[in-house]
Amino acid sequence: MSEGRMSLRAVIDKWVGRTPTNPIRVVRHGDARSRRYVQVALSGSQTARMIFFFRHDNGNWNVFPPETQRPAMTHLQYGPHDAQ
């Protein structure tokens, strides 16, 4: 793992702090529109709480989804010496 990149387990621990009284379980995982995600359930409270973690193109896991690739157009700029 490259420097600065955290494993999914480390990111989950950072966000929710796994303890014996706060168990965490993976509810669902997969690919949505070619983006990897993991849904975890926090079982330590009376109300069910879920958090999604998304894998970004650089290999990092975050709680926000990666930005969608959008179609883009570019143009070439020509100077006066390039025009023919």
ZIPE-V710860 format. One record per residue. RES is the residue in one small letter. PHI is phi in whole degrees, -180 to 180 (999 if undefined). OMEGA is omega in degrees with one decimal (none if undefined). BURIAL is + if it has 24 or more other C-alpha atoms within 12 Angstrom, else -. Layout:
BEGIN
<<RES	PHI	OMEGA	BURIAL> <RES	PHI	OMEGA	BURIAL>>
END
This chain:
BEGIN
<<m	999	-176.7	-> <s	-74	-178.0	-> <e	-62	178.6	-> <g	89	-179.8	-> <r	-98	-179.4	-> <m	-108	175.9	-> <s	-71	177.8	-> <l	-60	179.3	+> <r	-60	179.5	-> <a	-66	178.7	-> <v	-67	177.7	+> <i	-62	178.5	+> <d	-61	178.8	-> <k	-64	-175.8	-> <w	-79	-172.6	-> <v	-121	177.9	+> <g	63	-177.5	-> <r	-68	175.6	-> <t	-139	177.5	-> <p	-60	179.3	-> <t	-89	-178.8	-> <n	-128	-177.7	-> <p	-69	-179.1	-> <i	-126	175.4	+> <r	-136	177.1	-> <v	-79	-179.1	-> <v	-92	-175.7	-> <r	-155	174.8	-> <h	-151	179.3	-> <g	163	179.0	-> <d	-119	174.1	-> <a	-121	-177.6	-> <r	55	179.6	-> <s	62	175.5	-> <r	-117	-179.4	-> <r	-77	177.3	+> <y	-144	175.1	+> <v	-138	176.5	+> <q	-109	179.0	+> <v	-117	178.4	+> <a	-110	176.3	+> <l	-100	-171.3	+> <s	-104	-173.3	-> <g	-82	-177.3	-> <s	-120	-179.8	-> <q	-74	178.0	-> <t	-99	180.0	-> <a	-73	176.4	-> <r	-127	179.6	-> <m	-124	175.1	-> <i	-134	174.4	+> <f	-101	173.3	+> <f	-120	-176.4	+> <f	-117	177.3	+> <r	-91	-179.8	+> <h	-94	-177.3	+> <d	-60	180.0	-> <n	-84	177.6	-> <g	94	179.5	-> <n	-79	173.9	+> <w	-104	179.9	+> <n	-140	178.1	+> <v	-86	175.2	+> <f	-111	-178.6	-> <p	-70	177.3	+> <p	-67	179.0	-> <e	-67	-178.9	-> <t	-74	174.5	-> <q	-70	-179.4	-> <r	-111	175.0	-> <p	-62	-178.9	-> <a	-137	175.7	-> <m	-117	174.7	-> <t	-127	176.7	-> <h	-137	177.6	-> <l	-94	175.6	-> <q	-97	178.8	-> <y	-109	174.1	-> <g	-90	-178.2	-> <p	-60	-178.4	-> <h	-80	179.4	-> <d	-88	-176.8	-> <a	-71	179.3	-> <q	-130	none	->>
END
